[in-house]
Amino acid sequence: MIAVSGSGPWPGTDVLEAQNVVMGDLAETPDGITGIPFAVRLAARGPAADATGSTTALLLDLPVELGVHGWKLADRPGRDLARAQSLRREDLDALAVAAHGYVGPLLVPVTGPLTLAASLYLARGDRVVADRGAVAELSESLGAGIAQHLATVLRAVPGAEVTLLLDEPLLAQVVAGALPSFSGYSALRSVPAQVAAERLATVVRGARDAGAVRVVVHGGAAQLAIEPVVSSGADALALDVTRFDDHAWERLAEARERGTGLWFELPPPTTSGRSAPDIPAQADLVVAPWRRVGLTLADLAGVVLLARAPSAGATPDEARAELAGVVRAALVVAERAEG
């Protein structure tokens, strides 16, 4: 059965209202479509609630603080970390209220270890990803912290079947060695794909030990992310495939044959003038290349479609409309899978 979810980001600052909307819209979906409600992340509340800040609040024994260039490792916990942890508790409280009595799948998004290492700075120096030992330590800390976090989620929503979504938009850049150094005059040394897979595997194991039903890694929009995700042992790979050529799709087909599930992030449907959104064209972003590389339409029944993170300046109503659009696209995909 085709499933639909989102990657976590949501506009606005009222976390309870946002969580109520997502739970309501995805807990009840049309016949033939499985909705997977997700824990929302509201970055508009400030740096302590953005993708990096909210995830650093989960790290064990690695305090952080805000510096000139963003979040960095700190010598001791301070008010910046306390703010991030406070917002995390607020998010959990909102989830517990919005999901009271809920039984079913629940997606919990967290920034993955490689993107976190690329976004976080050492206490005195460059990005964490520049130090192999620091990356390993960060991955261990994050894996342990996520395990504790998921245990807390399961206490808040006892009926949840938790899927962890590790968001890794910078994974391909980390593996390619395309990230600029602190000075900006050179690029940081690449992290080999196998090493990246090992760091991901550390977090995957921690999540499974905490009771996660599935672990999905969102590799962004680059095919270079495919191999480390598949090698990490994650249950599924999520990607924005809108710019993938047939060669990249063939690699996805190989990943599918190796037992890795496929999740696809879809952009909002296109519109022309006053015409209705082109939902079939949105669905064909997945269906057409799927056919071209020889995958069977029946196998489409196992995919999950993700709504793209709302654009900067989007309103909650616009985000809700885009989520509803992906549900409609899923109905088209389901019809073609049956055909």
C-alpha positions as CSV (number, residue, x, y, z in Angstrom):
1,M,0.0,0.0,0.0
2,I,1.3,3.5,-0.9
3,A,2.1,5.6,2.1
4,V,2.5,9.4,2.6
5,S,4.4,11.4,5.1
6,G,6.5,14.5,5.5
7,S,10.1,15.1,6.6
8,G,9.3,17.2,9.7
9,P,9.7,21.0,8.9
10,W,6.6,23.1,9.3
11,P,6.0,26.8,9.2
12,G,4.8,28.9,12.1
13,T,5.6,29.0,15.8
14,D,2.7,27.2,17.4
15,V,3.9,23.6,17.8
16,L,0.7,22.2,19.2
17,E,-1.4,23.6,16.4
18,A,1.0,22.3,13.8
19,Q,1.1,18.8,15.4
20,N,-2.7,18.7,15.6
21,V,-2.9,19.5,11.9
22,V,-0.4,16.9,10.8
23,M,-1.9,14.2,13.1
24,G,-5.4,15.0,11.8
25,D,-4.6,15.1,8.1
26,L,-2.4,11.9,8.1
27,A,-4.2,9.7,10.6
28,E,-7.2,9.7,8.3
29,T,-6.4,9.3,4.6
30,P,-8.3,7.9,1.6
31,D,-8.8,4.2,1.2
32,G,-5.7,2.6,-0.3
33,I,-3.3,5.2,1.2
34,T,-1.5,4.9,4.5
35,G,-0.8,8.2,6.2
36,I,2.3,8.3,8.4
37,P,2.0,11.3,10.8
38,F,5.3,12.9,11.7
39,A,6.7,14.9,14.6
40,V,6.9,18.5,13.4
41,R,10.0,20.8,13.6
42,L,9.3,24.5,13.7
43,A,12.5,26.4,12.8
44,A,10.8,29.7,12.9
45,R,11.1,29.7,16.7
46,G,14.8,30.4,16.3
47,P,18.2,28.7,16.1
48,A,17.4,26.4,19.1
49,A,14.6,24.9,17.0
50,D,16.3,24.6,13.6
51,A,17.5,21.3,12.2
52,T,20.9,21.5,13.8
53,G,19.8,23.1,17.1
54,S,17.0,20.6,17.8
55,T,19.2,17.6,17.1
56,T,22.2,18.9,19.2
57,A,19.7,18.9,22.1
58,L,19.8,15.1,21.9
59,L,23.6,14.6,22.1
60,L,24.9,12.9,25.2
61,D,27.9,14.3,27.0
62,L,28.6,16.7,24.1
63,P,27.4,20.1,25.1
64,V,26.9,22.8,22.4
65,E,26.5,26.6,22.2
66,L,25.8,29.2,19.6
67,G,28.9,30.8,18.1
68,V,29.6,33.4,15.4
69,H,29.1,30.9,12.6
70,G,26.4,28.8,14.2
71,W,26.3,25.9,16.6
72,K,29.6,24.6,18.0
73,L,30.8,22.1,20.6
74,A,31.2,23.7,24.0
75,D,33.3,23.1,27.1
76,R,30.2,22.9,29.3
77,P,26.4,23.2,29.0
78,G,25.0,26.7,28.9
79,R,21.8,28.6,28.2
80,D,21.8,27.9,24.4
81,L,21.7,24.2,25.0
82,A,19.1,24.7,27.7
83,R,16.9,26.6,25.3
84,A,17.2,23.8,22.7
85,Q,16.4,21.1,25.3
86,S,13.4,23.2,26.5
87,L,12.0,23.4,23.0
88,R,12.5,19.6,22.6
89,R,10.4,19.0,25.7
90,E,7.8,21.4,24.3
91,D,7.7,19.4,21.1
92,L,7.2,16.1,22.9
93,D,4.5,17.6,25.1
94,A,2.6,18.8,21.9
95,L,3.1,15.4,20.3
96,A,1.7,13.6,23.4
97,V,-1.4,15.8,23.4
98,A,-2.0,15.7,19.6
99,A,-1.4,11.9,19.4
100,H,-3.4,11.0,22.5
101,G,-4.9,7.6,22.0
102,Y,-3.3,7.2,18.5
103,V,-2.3,3.7,17.4
104,G,-0.3,3.4,14.2
105,P,2.9,4.5,12.3
106,L,4.7,7.6,13.5
107,L,7.7,9.3,11.8
108,V,10.3,10.9,14.0
109,P,12.8,13.1,12.1
110,V,16.3,13.9,13.3
111,T,19.3,15.3,11.5
112,G,21.8,12.5,10.7
113,P,25.3,12.2,11.9
114,L,27.2,13.3,8.8
115,T,25.0,16.4,8.1
116,L,25.2,17.3,11.8
117,A,29.0,16.9,11.7
118,A,29.1,19.2,8.6
119,S,26.8,21.8,10.3
120,L,28.4,21.8,13.7
121,Y,31.8,23.4,14.5
122,L,34.5,22.2,16.9
123,A,34.9,24.2,20.1
124,R,38.1,25.7,18.6
125,G,38.5,25.1,14.9
126,D,36.7,24.0,11.7
127,R,33.6,21.9,11.2
128,V,33.4,18.7,13.2
129,V,33.5,16.7,9.9
130,A,37.1,17.8,9.5
131,D,38.1,15.7,12.4
132,R,37.6,11.9,11.8
133,G,37.8,11.1,15.6
134,A,35.3,13.9,16.4
135,V,32.9,12.5,13.7
136,A,33.0,9.0,15.3
137,E,32.5,10.5,18.8
138,L,29.6,12.6,17.5
139,S,27.9,9.6,15.9
140,E,28.2,7.6,19.1
141,S,26.7,10.4,21.1
142,L,23.9,11.0,18.6
143,G,23.1,7.3,18.5
144,A,22.8,7.1,22.3
145,G,20.8,10.3,22.4
146,I,18.4,9.2,19.7
147,A,17.8,5.9,21.6
148,Q,16.8,7.9,24.7
149,H,14.7,10.2,22.6
150,L,12.8,7.4,20.9
151,A,12.1,5.8,24.3
152,T,10.6,9.0,25.4
153,V,8.5,9.3,22.3
154,L,7.2,5.7,22.9
155,R,6.2,6.7,26.5
156,A,4.4,9.8,25.1
157,V,2.6,7.9,22.4
158,P,2.4,4.2,23.5
159,G,0.5,3.1,20.5
160,A,3.1,4.4,18.0
161,E,5.1,2.2,15.6
162,V,8.1,4.5,15.3
163,T,10.1,5.1,12.1
164,L,13.2,7.2,12.5
165,L,14.0,9.5,9.6
166,L,17.6,10.5,9.6
167,D,17.8,13.7,7.5
168,E,21.2,13.8,5.6
169,P,21.0,16.6,3.0
170,L,24.8,17.2,3.2
171,L,25.8,13.5,2.9
172,A,26.8,13.6,-0.7
173,Q,28.9,16.8,-0.2
174,V,30.6,15.1,2.8
175,V,31.5,12.0,0.7
176,A,32.5,14.1,-2.3
177,G,34.8,16.4,-0.2
178,A,32.8,19.4,-1.5
179,L,32.4,21.3,1.8
180,P,34.5,24.5,2.2
181,S,36.9,24.8,5.1
182,F,36.5,27.4,7.8
183,S,38.6,29.9,5.8
184,G,36.7,29.2,2.6
185,Y,40.0,28.9,0.6
186,S,39.9,25.1,0.4
187,A,37.6,22.1,0.7
188,L,37.5,19.7,3.6
189,R,38.8,16.3,3.1
190,S,36.1,13.8,2.0
191,V,34.8,11.1,4.3
192,P,34.9,7.8,2.3
193,A,31.5,6.3,1.5
194,Q,32.3,3.2,3.7
195,V,33.2,5.4,6.7
196,A,30.1,7.4,6.2
197,A,28.1,4.2,6.1
198,E,29.7,3.1,9.4
199,R,28.8,6.4,11.1
200,L,25.2,6.0,9.9
201,A,25.1,2.4,11.0
202,T,26.0,3.5,14.5
203,V,22.9,5.6,14.7
204,V,20.8,2.9,12.9
205,R,21.7,0.4,15.6
206,G,20.9,2.8,18.4
207,A,17.5,3.5,17.0
208,R,16.6,-0.2,16.5
209,D,17.8,-1.0,20.1
210,A,15.3,1.7,21.3
211,G,12.4,0.1,19.5
212,A,12.3,1.8,16.1
213,V,10.3,-0.3,13.7
214,R,12.2,1.2,10.7
215,V,15.1,3.5,10.1
216,V,15.0,5.6,6.9
217,V,17.9,7.9,5.7
218,H,17.0,10.8,3.6
219,G,20.0,11.4,1.4
220,G,19.0,14.7,-0.2
221,A,18.9,15.0,-3.9
222,A,22.2,13.4,-5.0
223,Q,22.8,9.8,-6.2
224,L,26.2,9.8,-4.4
225,A,24.2,9.3,-1.2
226,I,22.8,5.9,-2.4
227,E,25.7,3.6,-1.6
228,P,26.5,4.8,2.0
229,V,22.8,4.6,2.9
230,V,22.4,1.1,1.5
231,S,25.6,-0.1,3.2
232,S,24.5,1.4,6.5
233,G,21.8,-1.2,6.9
234,A,19.0,1.3,7.0
235,D,15.6,-0.1,6.1
236,A,14.9,2.5,3.4
237,L,16.5,5.3,1.4
238,A,14.6,8.6,0.9
239,L,15.6,10.9,-2.0
240,D,14.5,13.9,-4.0
241,V,14.7,12.2,-7.4
242,T,13.3,15.1,-9.6
243,R,16.6,15.5,-11.3
244,F,17.7,11.9,-11.5
245,D,18.6,10.5,-14.9
246,D,18.1,6.8,-15.9
247,H,21.5,5.8,-14.6
248,A,20.7,7.1,-11.1
249,W,17.3,5.3,-11.3
250,E,19.2,2.1,-12.2
251,R,21.2,2.5,-9.0
252,L,17.9,2.8,-7.1
253,A,16.6,-0.3,-8.8
254,E,19.8,-2.1,-7.6
255,A,19.2,-0.8,-4.1
256,R,15.7,-2.1,-4.2
257,E,17.0,-5.5,-5.3
258,R,19.3,-5.5,-2.3
259,G,16.3,-5.1,0.0
260,T,16.4,-1.4,0.7
261,G,13.0,0.3,0.6
262,L,12.5,3.5,-1.4
263,W,10.9,6.7,-0.3
264,F,10.5,9.6,-2.7
265,E,10.3,13.3,-1.9
266,L,7.9,15.1,-4.2
267,P,7.8,18.8,-5.0
268,P,4.5,20.6,-5.1
269,P,2.5,20.0,-8.3
270,T,2.9,22.5,-11.1
271,T,0.1,24.8,-12.1
272,S,-0.5,26.9,-15.2
273,G,-2.4,30.1,-14.8
274,R,-5.7,29.4,-13.1
275,S,-5.7,25.7,-13.9
276,A,-5.8,23.1,-11.2
277,P,-2.5,21.5,-10.0
278,D,-1.2,18.9,-12.3
279,I,-1.4,15.9,-9.9
280,P,-0.8,13.2,-12.6
281,A,2.5,15.0,-13.7
282,Q,3.5,15.0,-10.0
283,A,2.9,11.3,-9.8
284,D,4.8,10.6,-13.0
285,L,8.0,12.0,-11.4
286,V,8.1,8.6,-9.8
287,V,6.0,6.3,-12.1
288,A,7.6,7.2,-15.5
289,P,11.3,6.5,-14.6
290,W,10.2,3.5,-12.5
291,R,8.8,2.0,-15.7
292,R,11.8,3.0,-17.8
293,V,14.3,1.1,-15.7
294,G,12.2,-2.1,-15.7
295,L,10.8,-2.1,-12.2
296,T,7.3,-3.6,-12.0
297,L,4.3,-1.4,-11.3
298,A,3.2,-3.8,-8.6
299,D,6.4,-2.9,-6.7
300,L,5.2,0.7,-6.4
301,A,2.8,-0.4,-3.8
302,G,5.6,-0.5,-1.3
303,V,6.9,3.1,-1.7
304,V,6.4,6.0,0.5
305,L,5.9,9.6,-0.8
306,L,7.2,12.5,1.2
307,A,6.0,16.1,1.0
308,R,8.9,18.4,0.4
309,A,9.8,20.7,3.3
310,P,7.8,24.0,3.0
311,S,9.6,26.8,1.3
312,A,10.9,29.8,3.2
313,G,8.0,32.2,3.8
314,A,5.3,29.5,3.4
315,T,2.2,29.6,5.6
316,P,0.8,26.7,7.6
317,D,-2.1,26.6,5.1
318,E,0.2,26.4,2.2
319,A,2.2,23.5,3.9
320,R,-1.1,21.8,4.6
321,A,-2.2,22.1,0.9
322,E,1.1,20.7,-0.3
323,L,0.7,17.7,2.0
324,A,-2.8,17.1,0.7
325,G,-1.4,17.3,-2.8
326,V,1.0,14.5,-2.1
327,V,-1.9,12.4,-0.8
328,R,-3.7,13.0,-4.1
329,A,-0.5,12.1,-6.0
330,A,-0.3,8.9,-4.0
331,L,-3.8,8.0,-5.2
332,V,-2.6,8.3,-8.8
333,V,0.5,6.2,-8.1
334,A,-1.7,3.6,-6.4
335,E,-4.1,3.4,-9.4
336,R,-1.2,2.9,-11.8
337,A,0.3,0.3,-9.5
338,E,-2.9,-1.6,-9.6
339,G,-3.1,-1.2,-13.4
